[in-house]
């Protein structure tokens, strides 16, 4: 947790939502059936603000999740009219 907190603090104003780890999940299929787990479960999430994808990658690379053998998926949010 010490390394996680240090990484989070190092993001400064780029940290928009600190996120949280995920617990057990369920998957709802298109036919309405529900199954335990997910085909490719996420471990958690964090929302950051960056100028572009390269900047987001640079901010994410020091994340201690990688040192534990994990992977990170970086995605840009899409604007949607609601």
mmCIF file of the N, C-alpha and C atoms, coordinates in Angstrom:
data_MODEL
# 
_entry.id   MODEL 
# 
loop_
_atom_site.group_PDB 
_atom_site.id 
_atom_site.type_symbol 
_atom_site.label_atom_id 
_atom_site.label_alt_id 
_atom_site.label_comp_id 
_atom_site.label_asym_id 
_atom_site.label_entity_id 
_atom_site.label_seq_id 
_atom_site.pdbx_PDB_ins_code 
_atom_site.Cartn_x 
_atom_site.Cartn_y 
_atom_site.Cartn_z 
_atom_site.occupancy 
_atom_site.B_iso_or_equiv 
_atom_site.pdbx_formal_charge 
_atom_site.auth_seq_id 
_atom_site.auth_comp_id 
_atom_site.auth_asym_id 
_atom_site.auth_atom_id 
_atom_site.pdbx_PDB_model_num 
ATOM 1   N N  . UNK A 1 1  ? 0.820   -1.199  0.000   1.00 0.00 ? 1  UNK A N  1 
ATOM 2   C CA . UNK A 1 1  ? 0.000   0.000   0.000   1.00 0.00 ? 1  UNK A CA 1 
ATOM 3   C C  . UNK A 1 1  ? 0.859   1.257   0.000   1.00 0.00 ? 1  UNK A C  1 
ATOM 4   N N  . UNK A 1 2  ? 2.033   1.195   0.607   1.00 0.00 ? 2  UNK A N  1 
ATOM 5   C CA . UNK A 1 2  ? 2.902   2.367   0.640   1.00 0.00 ? 2  UNK A CA 1 
ATOM 6   C C  . UNK A 1 2  ? 3.275   2.799   -0.768  1.00 0.00 ? 2  UNK A C  1 
ATOM 7   N N  . UNK A 1 3  ? 3.639   1.831   -1.619  1.00 0.00 ? 3  UNK A N  1 
ATOM 8   C CA . UNK A 1 3  ? 4.015   2.163   -3.002  1.00 0.00 ? 3  UNK A CA 1 
ATOM 9   C C  . UNK A 1 3  ? 2.812   2.672   -3.786  1.00 0.00 ? 3  UNK A C  1 
ATOM 10  N N  . UNK A 1 4  ? 1.633   2.073   -3.540  1.00 0.00 ? 4  UNK A N  1 
ATOM 11  C CA . UNK A 1 4  ? 0.412   2.515   -4.226  1.00 0.00 ? 4  UNK A CA 1 
ATOM 12  C C  . UNK A 1 4  ? 0.089   3.965   -3.852  1.00 0.00 ? 4  UNK A C  1 
ATOM 13  N N  . UNK A 1 5  ? 0.185   4.286   -2.549  1.00 0.00 ? 5  UNK A N  1 
ATOM 14  C CA . UNK A 1 5  ? -0.102  5.642   -2.094  1.00 0.00 ? 5  UNK A CA 1 
ATOM 15  C C  . UNK A 1 5  ? 0.905   6.633   -2.659  1.00 0.00 ? 5  UNK A C  1 
ATOM 16  N N  . UNK A 1 6  ? 2.168   6.241   -2.752  1.00 0.00 ? 6  UNK A N  1 
ATOM 17  C CA . UNK A 1 6  ? 3.194   7.126   -3.307  1.00 0.00 ? 6  UNK A CA 1 
ATOM 18  C C  . UNK A 1 6  ? 2.928   7.396   -4.779  1.00 0.00 ? 6  UNK A C  1 
ATOM 19  N N  . UNK A 1 7  ? 2.557   6.352   -5.538  1.00 0.00 ? 7  UNK A N  1 
ATOM 20  C CA . UNK A 1 7  ? 2.239   6.542   -6.958  1.00 0.00 ? 7  UNK A CA 1 
ATOM 21  C C  . UNK A 1 7  ? 1.034   7.459   -7.104  1.00 0.00 ? 7  UNK A C  1 
ATOM 22  N N  . UNK A 1 8  ? -0.008  7.213   -6.330  1.00 0.00 ? 8  UNK A N  1 
ATOM 23  C CA . UNK A 1 8  ? -1.216  8.038   -6.388  1.00 0.00 ? 8  UNK A CA 1 
ATOM 24  C C  . UNK A 1 8  ? -0.900  9.495   -6.064  1.00 0.00 ? 8  UNK A C  1 
ATOM 25  N N  . UNK A 1 9  ? -0.125  9.720   -5.024  1.00 0.00 ? 9  UNK A N  1 
ATOM 26  C CA . UNK A 1 9  ? 0.243   11.085  -4.645  1.00 0.00 ? 9  UNK A CA 1 
ATOM 27  C C  . UNK A 1 9  ? 1.063   11.749  -5.740  1.00 0.00 ? 9  UNK A C  1 
ATOM 28  N N  . UNK A 1 10 ? 1.910   10.978  -6.410  1.00 0.00 ? 10 UNK A N  1 
ATOM 29  C CA . UNK A 1 10 ? 2.742   11.512  -7.479  1.00 0.00 ? 10 UNK A CA 1 
ATOM 30  C C  . UNK A 1 10 ? 1.951   11.957  -8.700  1.00 0.00 ? 10 UNK A C  1 
ATOM 31  N N  . UNK A 1 11 ? 0.737   11.464  -8.846  1.00 0.00 ? 11 UNK A N  1 
ATOM 32  C CA . UNK A 1 11 ? -0.099  11.893  -9.976  1.00 0.00 ? 11 UNK A CA 1 
ATOM 33  C C  . UNK A 1 11 ? -0.610  13.315  -9.798  1.00 0.00 ? 11 UNK A C  1 
ATOM 34  N N  . UNK A 1 12 ? -0.651  13.797  -8.564  1.00 0.00 ? 12 UNK A N  1 
ATOM 35  C CA . UNK A 1 12 ? -1.078  15.170  -8.290  1.00 0.00 ? 12 UNK A CA 1 
ATOM 36  C C  . UNK A 1 12 ? -2.457  15.461  -8.848  1.00 0.00 ? 12 UNK A C  1 
ATOM 37  N N  . UNK A 1 13 ? -2.581  16.602  -9.537  1.00 0.00 ? 13 UNK A N  1 
ATOM 38  C CA . UNK A 1 13 ? -3.862  17.040  -10.097 1.00 0.00 ? 13 UNK A CA 1 
ATOM 39  C C  . UNK A 1 13 ? -4.356  16.151  -11.233 1.00 0.00 ? 13 UNK A C  1 
ATOM 40  N N  . UNK A 1 14 ? -3.501  15.287  -11.778 1.00 0.00 ? 14 UNK A N  1 
ATOM 41  C CA . UNK A 1 14 ? -3.931  14.384  -12.852 1.00 0.00 ? 14 UNK A CA 1 
ATOM 42  C C  . UNK A 1 14 ? -4.880  13.307  -12.330 1.00 0.00 ? 14 UNK A C  1 
ATOM 43  N N  . UNK A 1 15 ? -4.845  13.044  -11.023 1.00 0.00 ? 15 UNK A N  1 
ATOM 44  C CA . UNK A 1 15 ? -5.729  12.049  -10.420 1.00 0.00 ? 15 UNK A CA 1 
ATOM 45  C C  . UNK A 1 15 ? -7.126  12.660  -10.305 1.00 0.00 ? 15 UNK A C  1 
ATOM 46  N N  . UNK A 1 16 ? -8.055  12.140  -11.094 1.00 0.00 ? 16 UNK A N  1 
ATOM 47  C CA . UNK A 1 16 ? -9.432  12.634  -11.082 1.00 0.00 ? 16 UNK A CA 1 
ATOM 48  C C  . UNK A 1 16 ? -10.290 11.791  -10.136 1.00 0.00 ? 16 UNK A C  1 
ATOM 49  N N  . UNK A 1 17 ? -10.195 10.482  -10.252 1.00 0.00 ? 17 UNK A N  1 
ATOM 50  C CA . UNK A 1 17 ? -10.916 9.545   -9.381  1.00 0.00 ? 17 UNK A CA 1 
ATOM 51  C C  . UNK A 1 17 ? -9.903  8.498   -8.932  1.00 0.00 ? 17 UNK A C  1 
ATOM 52  N N  . UNK A 1 18 ? -9.627  8.417   -7.624  1.00 0.00 ? 18 UNK A N  1 
ATOM 53  C CA . UNK A 1 18 ? -8.623  7.459   -7.184  1.00 0.00 ? 18 UNK A CA 1 
ATOM 54  C C  . UNK A 1 18 ? -9.009  6.008   -7.442  1.00 0.00 ? 18 UNK A C  1 
ATOM 55  N N  . UNK A 1 19 ? -10.287 5.757   -7.626  1.00 0.00 ? 19 UNK A N  1 
ATOM 56  C CA . UNK A 1 19 ? -10.723 4.406   -7.955  1.00 0.00 ? 19 UNK A CA 1 
ATOM 57  C C  . UNK A 1 19 ? -10.671 3.474   -6.770  1.00 0.00 ? 19 UNK A C  1 
ATOM 58  N N  . UNK A 1 20 ? -10.744 2.199   -7.084  1.00 0.00 ? 20 UNK A N  1 
ATOM 59  C CA . UNK A 1 20 ? -10.781 1.183   -6.043  1.00 0.00 ? 20 UNK A CA 1 
ATOM 60  C C  . UNK A 1 20 ? -10.546 -0.177  -6.671  1.00 0.00 ? 20 UNK A C  1 
ATOM 61  N N  . UNK A 1 21 ? -10.083 -1.144  -5.871  1.00 0.00 ? 21 UNK A N  1 
ATOM 62  C CA . UNK A 1 21 ? -9.978  -2.511  -6.392  1.00 0.00 ? 21 UNK A CA 1 
ATOM 63  C C  . UNK A 1 21 ? -11.383 -3.109  -6.526  1.00 0.00 ? 21 UNK A C  1 
ATOM 64  N N  . UNK A 1 22 ? -11.528 -4.062  -7.413  1.00 0.00 ? 22 UNK A N  1 
ATOM 65  C CA . UNK A 1 22 ? -12.800 -4.751  -7.602  1.00 0.00 ? 22 UNK A CA 1 
ATOM 66  C C  . UNK A 1 22 ? -12.802 -6.062  -6.832  1.00 0.00 ? 22 UNK A C  1 
ATOM 67  N N  . UNK A 1 23 ? -13.966 -6.460  -6.382  1.00 0.00 ? 23 UNK A N  1 
ATOM 68  C CA . UNK A 1 23 ? -14.161 -7.756  -5.752  1.00 0.00 ? 23 UNK A CA 1 
ATOM 69  C C  . UNK A 1 23 ? -14.712 -8.726  -6.788  1.00 0.00 ? 23 UNK A C  1 
ATOM 70  N N  . UNK A 1 24 ? -15.333 -9.811  -6.337  1.00 0.00 ? 24 UNK A N  1 
ATOM 71  C CA . UNK A 1 24 ? -15.912 -10.793 -7.257  1.00 0.00 ? 24 UNK A CA 1 
ATOM 72  C C  . UNK A 1 24 ? -16.921 -10.137 -8.202  1.00 0.00 ? 24 UNK A C  1 
ATOM 73  N N  . UNK A 1 25 ? -16.998 -10.668 -9.417  1.00 0.00 ? 25 UNK A N  1 
ATOM 74  C CA . UNK A 1 25 ? -17.883 -10.084 -10.416 1.00 0.00 ? 25 UNK A CA 1 
ATOM 75  C C  . UNK A 1 25 ? -18.864 -11.115 -10.972 1.00 0.00 ? 25 UNK A C  1 
ATOM 76  N N  . UNK A 1 26 ? -19.842 -10.633 -11.685 1.00 0.00 ? 26 UNK A N  1 
ATOM 77  C CA . UNK A 1 26 ? -20.815 -11.447 -12.417 1.00 0.00 ? 26 UNK A CA 1 
ATOM 78  C C  . UNK A 1 26 ? -20.838 -10.927 -13.852 1.00 0.00 ? 26 UNK A C  1 
ATOM 79  N N  . UNK A 1 27 ? -21.141 -11.798 -14.790 1.00 0.00 ? 27 UNK A N  1 
ATOM 80  C CA . UNK A 1 27 ? -21.270 -11.413 -16.191 1.00 0.00 ? 27 UNK A CA 1 
ATOM 81  C C  . UNK A 1 27 ? -22.692 -11.710 -16.643 1.00 0.00 ? 27 UNK A C  1 
ATOM 82  N N  . UNK A 1 28 ? -23.359 -10.706 -17.193 1.00 0.00 ? 28 UNK A N  1 
ATOM 83  C CA . UNK A 1 28 ? -24.698 -10.895 -17.748 1.00 0.00 ? 28 UNK A CA 1 
ATOM 84  C C  . UNK A 1 28 ? -24.551 -11.116 -19.250 1.00 0.00 ? 28 UNK A C  1 
ATOM 85  N N  . UNK A 1 29 ? -25.023 -12.230 -19.729 1.00 0.00 ? 29 UNK A N  1 
ATOM 86  C CA . UNK A 1 29 ? -24.958 -12.581 -21.154 1.00 0.00 ? 29 UNK A CA 1 
ATOM 87  C C  . UNK A 1 29 ? -26.113 -11.926 -21.915 1.00 0.00 ? 29 UNK A C  1 
ATOM 88  N N  . UNK A 1 30 ? -26.007 -11.884 -23.226 1.00 0.00 ? 30 UNK A N  1 
ATOM 89  C CA . UNK A 1 30 ? -27.055 -11.271 -24.046 1.00 0.00 ? 30 UNK A CA 1 
ATOM 90  C C  . UNK A 1 30 ? -28.393 -11.989 -23.918 1.00 0.00 ? 30 UNK A C  1 
ATOM 91  N N  . UNK A 1 31 ? -28.374 -13.261 -23.527 1.00 0.00 ? 31 UNK A N  1 
ATOM 92  C CA . UNK A 1 31 ? -29.630 -14.004 -23.341 1.00 0.00 ? 31 UNK A CA 1 
ATOM 93  C C  . UNK A 1 31 ? -30.213 -13.805 -21.939 1.00 0.00 ? 31 UNK A C  1 
ATOM 94  N N  . UNK A 1 32 ? -29.571 -12.968 -21.122 1.00 0.00 ? 32 UNK A N  1 
ATOM 95  C CA . UNK A 1 32 ? -30.054 -12.674 -19.780 1.00 0.00 ? 32 UNK A CA 1 
ATOM 96  C C  . UNK A 1 32 ? -29.501 -13.586 -18.696 1.00 0.00 ? 32 UNK A C  1 
ATOM 97  N N  . UNK A 1 33 ? -28.784 -14.643 -19.074 1.00 0.00 ? 33 UNK A N  1 
ATOM 98  C CA . UNK A 1 33 ? -28.206 -15.526 -18.059 1.00 0.00 ? 33 UNK A CA 1 
ATOM 99  C C  . UNK A 1 33 ? -27.055 -14.816 -17.353 1.00 0.00 ? 33 UNK A C  1 
ATOM 100 N N  . UNK A 1 34 ? -26.809 -15.224 -16.116 1.00 0.00 ? 34 UNK A N  1 
ATOM 101 C CA . UNK A 1 34 ? -25.775 -14.610 -15.291 1.00 0.00 ? 34 UNK A CA 1 
ATOM 102 C C  . UNK A 1 34 ? -24.770 -15.678 -14.896 1.00 0.00 ? 34 UNK A C  1 
ATOM 103 N N  . UNK A 1 35 ? -23.483 -15.352 -15.077 1.00 0.00 ? 35 UNK A N  1 
ATOM 104 C CA . UNK A 1 35 ? -22.417 -16.285 -14.731 1.00 0.00 ? 35 UNK A CA 1 
ATOM 105 C C  . UNK A 1 35 ? -21.469 -15.627 -13.732 1.00 0.00 ? 35 UNK A C  1 
ATOM 106 N N  . UNK A 1 36 ? -20.848 -16.447 -12.902 1.00 0.00 ? 36 UNK A N  1 
ATOM 107 C CA . UNK A 1 36 ? -19.828 -15.933 -11.996 1.00 0.00 ? 36 UNK A CA 1 
ATOM 108 C C  . UNK A 1 36 ? -18.599 -15.513 -12.793 1.00 0.00 ? 36 UNK A C  1 
ATOM 109 N N  . UNK A 1 37 ? -17.963 -14.452 -12.349 1.00 0.00 ? 37 UNK A N  1 
ATOM 110 C CA . UNK A 1 37 ? -16.716 -14.012 -12.956 1.00 0.00 ? 37 UNK A CA 1 
ATOM 111 C C  . UNK A 1 37 ? -16.896 -13.299 -14.274 1.00 0.00 ? 37 UNK A C  1 
ATOM 112 N N  . UNK A 1 38 ? -15.781 -13.061 -14.917 1.00 0.00 ? 38 UNK A N  1 
ATOM 113 C CA . UNK A 1 38 ? -15.744 -12.376 -16.204 1.00 0.00 ? 38 UNK A CA 1 
ATOM 114 C C  . UNK A 1 38 ? -14.658 -13.018 -17.048 1.00 0.00 ? 38 UNK A C  1 
ATOM 115 N N  . UNK A 1 39 ? -14.794 -12.981 -18.381 1.00 0.00 ? 39 UNK A N  1 
ATOM 116 C CA . UNK A 1 39 ? -13.777 -13.595 -19.244 1.00 0.00 ? 39 UNK A CA 1 
ATOM 117 C C  . UNK A 1 39 ? -12.378 -12.998 -19.030 1.00 0.00 ? 39 UNK A C  1 
ATOM 118 N N  . UNK A 1 40 ? -12.309 -11.699 -18.800 1.00 0.00 ? 40 UNK A N  1 
ATOM 119 C CA . UNK A 1 40 ? -11.038 -11.018 -18.578 1.00 0.00 ? 40 UNK A CA 1 
ATOM 120 C C  . UNK A 1 40 ? -11.256 -10.003 -17.459 1.00 0.00 ? 40 UNK A C  1 
ATOM 121 N N  . UNK A 1 41 ? -11.276 -10.466 -16.211 1.00 0.00 ? 41 UNK A N  1 
ATOM 122 C CA . UNK A 1 41 ? -11.668 -9.575  -15.117 1.00 0.00 ? 41 UNK A CA 1 
ATOM 123 C C  . UNK A 1 41 ? -10.680 -8.442  -14.879 1.00 0.00 ? 41 UNK A C  1 
ATOM 124 N N  . UNK A 1 42 ? -11.219 -7.273  -14.583 1.00 0.00 ? 42 UNK A N  1 
ATOM 125 C CA . UNK A 1 42 ? -10.406 -6.129  -14.194 1.00 0.00 ? 42 UNK A CA 1 
ATOM 126 C C  . UNK A 1 42 ? -10.129 -6.223  -12.697 1.00 0.00 ? 42 UNK A C  1 
ATOM 127 N N  . UNK A 1 43 ? -8.980  -5.729  -12.279 1.00 0.00 ? 43 UNK A N  1 
ATOM 128 C CA . UNK A 1 43 ? -8.622  -5.764  -10.861 1.00 0.00 ? 43 UNK A CA 1 
ATOM 129 C C  . UNK A 1 43 ? -9.090  -4.510  -10.138 1.00 0.00 ? 43 UNK A C  1 
ATOM 130 N N  . UNK A 1 44 ? -9.299  -3.418  -10.880 1.00 0.00 ? 44 UNK A N  1 
ATOM 131 C CA . UNK A 1 44 ? -9.722  -2.158  -10.288 1.00 0.00 ? 44 UNK A CA 1 
ATOM 132 C C  . UNK A 1 44 ? -9.660  -1.060  -11.327 1.00 0.00 ? 44 UNK A C  1 
ATOM 133 N N  . UNK A 1 45 ? -9.796  0.175   -10.880 1.00 0.00 ? 45 UNK A N  1 
ATOM 134 C CA . UNK A 1 45 ? -9.775  1.289   -11.823 1.00 0.00 ? 45 UNK A CA 1 
ATOM 135 C C  . UNK A 1 45 ? -9.227  2.545   -11.157 1.00 0.00 ? 45 UNK A C  1 
ATOM 136 N N  . UNK A 1 46 ? -8.725  3.439   -11.968 1.00 0.00 ? 46 UNK A N  1 
ATOM 137 C CA . UNK A 1 46 ? -8.305  4.777   -11.580 1.00 0.00 ? 46 UNK A CA 1 
ATOM 138 C C  . UNK A 1 46 ? -8.589  5.677   -12.767 1.00 0.00 ? 46 UNK A C  1 
ATOM 139 N N  . UNK A 1 47 ? -9.096  6.875   -12.523 1.00 0.00 ? 47 UNK A N  1 
ATOM 140 C CA . UNK A 1 47 ? -9.352  7.827   -13.599 1.00 0.00 ? 47 UNK A CA 1 
ATOM 141 C C  . UNK A 1 47 ? -8.338  8.953   -13.472 1.00 0.00 ? 47 UNK A C  1 
ATOM 142 N N  . UNK A 1 48 ? -7.592  9.178   -14.552 1.00 0.00 ? 48 UNK A N  1 
ATOM 143 C CA . UNK A 1 48 ? -6.617  10.273  -14.587 1.00 0.00 ? 48 UNK A CA 1 
ATOM 144 C C  . UNK A 1 48 ? -6.951  11.194  -15.752 1.00 0.00 ? 48 UNK A C  1 
ATOM 145 N N  . UNK A 1 49 ? -6.423  12.401  -15.690 1.00 0.00 ? 49 UNK A N  1 
ATOM 146 C CA . UNK A 1 49 ? -6.572  13.348  -16.792 1.00 0.00 ? 49 UNK A CA 1 
ATOM 147 C C  . UNK A 1 49 ? -5.197  13.568  -17.385 1.00 0.00 ? 49 UNK A C  1 
ATOM 148 N N  . UNK A 1 50 ? -5.112  13.445  -18.705 1.00 0.00 ? 50 UNK A N  1 
ATOM 149 C CA . UNK A 1 50 ? -3.833  13.620  -19.394 1.00 0.00 ? 50 UNK A CA 1 
ATOM 150 C C  . UNK A 1 50 ? -4.080  14.328  -20.722 1.00 0.00 ? 50 UNK A C  1 
ATOM 151 N N  . UNK A 1 51 ? -3.049  14.960  -21.241 1.00 0.00 ? 51 UNK A N  1 
ATOM 152 C CA . UNK A 1 51 ? -3.160  15.709  -22.495 1.00 0.00 ? 51 UNK A CA 1 
ATOM 153 C C  . UNK A 1 51 ? -3.475  14.799  -23.680 1.00 0.00 ? 51 UNK A C  1 
ATOM 154 N N  . UNK A 1 52 ? -2.926  13.582  -23.657 1.00 0.00 ? 52 UNK A N  1 
ATOM 155 C CA . UNK A 1 52 ? -3.145  12.644  -24.758 1.00 0.00 ? 52 UNK A CA 1 
ATOM 156 C C  . UNK A 1 52 ? -2.796  11.234  -24.272 1.00 0.00 ? 52 UNK A C  1 
ATOM 157 N N  . UNK A 1 53 ? -2.915  10.262  -25.150 1.00 0.00 ? 53 UNK A N  1 
ATOM 158 C CA . UNK A 1 53 ? -2.676  8.869   -24.773 1.00 0.00 ? 53 UNK A CA 1 
ATOM 159 C C  . UNK A 1 53 ? -1.240  8.659   -24.308 1.00 0.00 ? 53 UNK A C  1 
ATOM 160 N N  . UNK A 1 54 ? -0.276  9.263   -24.981 1.00 0.00 ? 54 UNK A N  1 
ATOM 161 C CA . UNK A 1 54 ? 1.128   9.096   -24.571 1.00 0.00 ? 54 UNK A CA 1 
ATOM 162 C C  . UNK A 1 54 ? 1.357   9.630   -23.158 1.00 0.00 ? 54 UNK A C  1 
ATOM 163 N N  . UNK A 1 55 ? 0.736   10.757  -22.833 1.00 0.00 ? 55 UNK A N  1 
ATOM 164 C CA . UNK A 1 55 ? 0.872   11.318  -21.489 1.00 0.00 ? 55 UNK A CA 1 
ATOM 165 C C  . UNK A 1 55 ? 0.217   10.409  -20.453 1.00 0.00 ? 55 UNK A C  1 
ATOM 166 N N  . UNK A 1 56 ? -0.932  9.839   -20.806 1.00 0.00 ? 56 UNK A N  1 
ATOM 167 C CA . UNK A 1 56 ? -1.617  8.919   -19.889 1.00 0.00 ? 56 UNK A CA 1 
ATOM 168 C C  . UNK A 1 56 ? -0.759  7.681   -19.628 1.00 0.00 ? 56 UNK A C  1 
ATOM 169 N N  . UNK A 1 57 ? -0.133  7.174   -20.664 1.00 0.00 ? 57 UNK A N  1 
ATOM 170 C CA . UNK A 1 57 ? 0.743   6.000   -20.522 1.00 0.00 ? 57 UNK A CA 1 
ATOM 171 C C  . UNK A 1 57 ? 1.923   6.331   -19.612 1.00 0.00 ? 57 UNK A C  1 
ATOM 172 N N  . UNK A 1 58 ? 2.513   7.504   -19.789 1.00 0.00 ? 58 UNK A N  1 
ATOM 173 C CA . UNK A 1 58 ? 3.648   7.908   -18.953 1.00 0.00 ? 58 UNK A CA 1 
ATOM 174 C C  . UNK A 1 58 ? 3.232   8.016   -17.489 1.00 0.00 ? 58 UNK A C  1 
ATOM 175 N N  . UNK A 1 59 ? 2.022   8.512   -17.228 1.00 0.00 ? 59 UNK A N  1 
ATOM 176 C CA . UNK A 1 59 ? 1.544   8.613   -15.851 1.00 0.00 ? 59 UNK A CA 1 
ATOM 177 C C  . UNK A 1 59 ? 1.266   7.237   -15.257 1.00 0.00 ? 59 UNK A C  1 
ATOM 178 N N  . UNK A 1 60 ? 0.812   6.303   -16.067 1.00 0.00 ? 60 UNK A N  1 
ATOM 179 C CA . UNK A 1 60 ? 0.428   4.979   -15.584 1.00 0.00 ? 60 UNK A CA 1 
ATOM 180 C C  . UNK A 1 60 ? 1.618   4.040   -15.386 1.00 0.00 ? 60 UNK A C  1 
ATOM 181 N N  . UNK A 1 61 ? 2.658   4.197   -16.160 1.00 0.00 ? 61 UNK A N  1 
ATOM 182 C CA . UNK A 1 61 ? 3.780   3.247   -16.120 1.00 0.00 ? 61 UNK A CA 1 
ATOM 183 C C  . UNK A 1 61 ? 4.400   3.023   -14.746 1.00 0.00 ? 61 UNK A C  1 
ATOM 184 N N  . UNK A 1 62 ? 4.481   4.018   -13.875 1.00 0.00 ? 62 UNK A N  1 
ATOM 185 C CA . UNK A 1 62 ? 5.045   3.762   -12.538 1.00 0.00 ? 62 UNK A CA 1 
ATOM 186 C C  . UNK A 1 62 ? 4.098   3.042   -11.573 1.00 0.00 ? 62 UNK A C  1 
ATOM 187 N N  . UNK A 1 63 ? 2.898   2.700   -11.990 1.00 0.00 ? 63 UNK A N  1 
ATOM 188 C CA . UNK A 1 63 ? 1.926   2.056   -11.103 1.00 0.00 ? 63 UNK A CA 1 
ATOM 189 C C  . UNK A 1 63 ? 2.498   0.754   -10.547 1.00 0.00 ? 63 UNK A C  1 
ATOM 190 N N  . UNK A 1 64 ? 2.444   0.561   -9.228  1.00 0.00 ? 64 UNK A N  1 
ATOM 191 C CA . UNK A 1 64 ? 3.016   -0.637  -8.621  1.00 0.00 ? 64 UNK A CA 1 
ATOM 192 C C  . UNK A 1 64 ? 2.301   -1.936  -8.990  1.00 0.00 ? 64 UNK A C  1 
ATOM 193 N N  . UNK A 1 65 ? 1.132   -1.858  -9.571  1.00 0.00 ? 65 UNK A N  1 
ATOM 194 C CA . UNK A 1 65 ? 0.433   -3.063  -10.031 1.00 0.00 ? 65 UNK A CA 1 
ATOM 195 C C  . UNK A 1 65 ? 1.290   -3.808  -11.057 1.00 0.00 ? 65 UNK A C  1 
ATOM 196 N N  . UNK A 1 66 ? 2.050   -3.068  -11.858 1.00 0.00 ? 66 UNK A N  1 
ATOM 197 C CA . UNK A 1 66 ? 2.926   -3.683  -12.866 1.00 0.00 ? 66 UNK A CA 1 
ATOM 198 C C  . UNK A 1 66 ? 4.057   -4.477  -12.209 1.00 0.00 ? 66 UNK A C  1 
ATOM 199 N N  . UNK A 1 67 ? 4.577   -3.964  -11.099 1.00 0.00 ? 67 UNK A N  1 
ATOM 200 C CA . UNK A 1 67 ? 5.656   -4.662  -10.389 1.00 0.00 ? 67 UNK A CA 1 
ATOM 201 C C  . UNK A 1 67 ? 5.192   -5.997  -9.816  1.00 0.00 ? 67 UNK A C  1 
ATOM 202 N N  . UNK A 1 68 ? 3.887   -6.125  -9.602  1.00 0.00 ? 68 UNK A N  1 
ATOM 203 C CA . UNK A 1 68 ? 3.325   -7.369  -9.054  1.00 0.00 ? 68 UNK A CA 1 
ATOM 204 C C  . UNK A 1 68 ? 2.937   -8.344  -10.166 1.00 0.00 ? 68 UNK A C  1 
ATOM 205 N N  . UNK A 1 69 ? 3.343   -8.036  -11.401 1.00 0.00 ? 69 UNK A N  1 
ATOM 206 C CA . UNK A 1 69 ? 3.038   -8.920  -12.523 1.00 0.00 ? 69 UNK A CA 1 
ATOM 207 C C  . UNK A 1 69 ? 1.708   -8.625  -13.191 1.00 0.00 ? 69 UNK A C  1 
ATOM 208 N N  . UNK A 1 70 ? 1.029   -7.563  -12.755 1.00 0.00 ? 70 UNK A N  1 
ATOM 209 C CA . UNK A 1 70 ? -0.247  -7.192  -13.360 1.00 0.00 ? 70 UNK A CA 1 
ATOM 210 C C  . UNK A 1 70 ? -0.064  -6.438  -14.660 1.00 0.00 ? 70 UNK A C  1 
ATOM 211 N N  . UNK A 1 71 ? -1.150  -6.166  -15.296 1.00 0.00 ? 71 UNK A N  1 
ATOM 212 C CA . UNK A 1 71 ? -1.146  -5.361  -16.517 1.00 0.00 ? 71 UNK A CA 1 
ATOM 213 C C  . UNK A 1 71 ? -2.091  -4.183  -16.318 1.00 0.00 ? 71 UNK A C  1 
ATOM 214 N N  . UNK A 1 72 ? -1.912  -3.154  -17.121 1.00 0.00 ? 72 UNK A N  1 
ATOM 215 C CA . UNK A 1 72 ? -2.792  -1.991  -17.090 1.00 0.00 ? 72 UNK A CA 1 
ATOM 216 C C  . UNK A 1 72 ? -3.389  -1.804  -18.476 1.00 0.00 ? 72 UNK A C  1 
ATOM 217 N N  . UNK A 1 73 ? -4.642  -1.468  -18.509 1.00 0.00 ? 73 UNK A N  1 
ATOM 218 C CA . UNK A 1 73 ? -5.310  -1.137  -19.767 1.00 0.00 ? 73 UNK A CA 1 
ATOM 219 C C  . UNK A 1 73 ? -5.659  0.335   -19.705 1.00 0.00 ? 73 UNK A C  1 
ATOM 220 N N  . UNK A 1 74 ? -5.223  1.085   -20.690 1.00 0.00 ? 74 UNK A N  1 
ATOM 221 C CA . UNK A 1 74 ? -5.447  2.516   -20.738 1.00 0.00 ? 74 UNK A CA 1 
ATOM 222 C C  . UNK A 1 74 ? -6.497  2.792   -21.822 1.00 0.00 ? 74 UNK A C  1 
ATOM 223 N N  . UNK A 1 75 ? -7.530  3.544   -21.479 1.00 0.00 ? 75 UNK A N  1 
ATOM 224 C CA . UNK A 1 75 ? -8.576  3.869   -22.450 1.00 0.00 ? 75 UNK A CA 1 
ATOM 225 C C  . UNK A 1 75 ? -9.015  5.306   -22.257 1.00 0.00 ? 75 UNK A C  1 
ATOM 226 N N  . UNK A 1 76 ? -9.328  5.954   -23.352 1.00 0.00 ? 76 UNK A N  1 
ATOM 227 C CA . UNK A 1 76 ? -9.837  7.313   -23.323 1.00 0.00 ? 76 UNK A CA 1 
ATOM 228 C C  . UNK A 1 76 ? -11.352 7.281   -23.168 1.00 0.00 ? 76 UNK A C  1 
ATOM 229 N N  . UNK A 1 77 ? -11.885 8.164   -22.330 1.00 0.00 ? 77 UNK A N  1 
ATOM 230 C CA . UNK A 1 77 ? -13.334 8.232   -22.237 1.00 0.00 ? 77 UNK A CA 1 
ATOM 231 C C  . UNK A 1 77 ? -13.876 8.930   -23.488 1.00 0.00 ? 77 UNK A C  1 
ATOM 232 N N  . UNK A 1 78 ? -15.100 8.607   -23.822 1.00 0.00 ? 78 UNK A N  1 
ATOM 233 C CA . UNK A 1 78 ? -15.736 9.163   -25.014 1.00 0.00 ? 78 UNK A CA 1 
ATOM 234 C C  . UNK A 1 78 ? -16.856 10.093  -24.559 1.00 0.00 ? 78 UNK A C  1 
ATOM 235 N N  . UNK A 1 79 ? -16.959 11.242  -25.188 1.00 0.00 ? 79 UNK A N  1 
ATOM 236 C CA . UNK A 1 79 ? -18.057 12.158  -24.895 1.00 0.00 ? 79 UNK A CA 1 
ATOM 237 C C  . UNK A 1 79 ? -19.340 11.616  -25.502 1.00 0.00 ? 79 UNK A C  1 
ATOM 238 N N  . UNK A 1 80 ? -20.394 11.630  -24.699 1.00 0.00 ? 80 UNK A N  1 
ATOM 239 C CA . UNK A 1 80 ? -21.696 11.165  -25.182 1.00 0.00 ? 80 UNK A CA 1 
ATOM 240 C C  . UNK A 1 80 ? -22.755 12.179  -24.776 1.00 0.00 ? 80 UNK A C  1 
ATOM 241 N N  . UNK A 1 81 ? -23.619 12.502  -25.699 1.00 0.00 ? 81 UNK A N  1 
ATOM 242 C CA . UNK A 1 81 ? -24.743 13.363  -25.349 1.00 0.00 ? 81 UNK A CA 1 
ATOM 243 C C  . UNK A 1 81 ? -25.783 12.518  -24.640 1.00 0.00 ? 81 UNK A C  1 
ATOM 244 N N  . UNK A 1 82 ? -26.249 12.983  -23.514 1.00 0.00 ? 82 UNK A N  1 
ATOM 245 C CA . UNK A 1 82 ? -27.248 12.249  -22.748 1.00 0.00 ? 82 UNK A CA 1 
ATOM 246 C C  . UNK A 1 82 ? -28.540 13.034  -22.717 1.00 0.00 ? 82 UNK A C  1 
# 
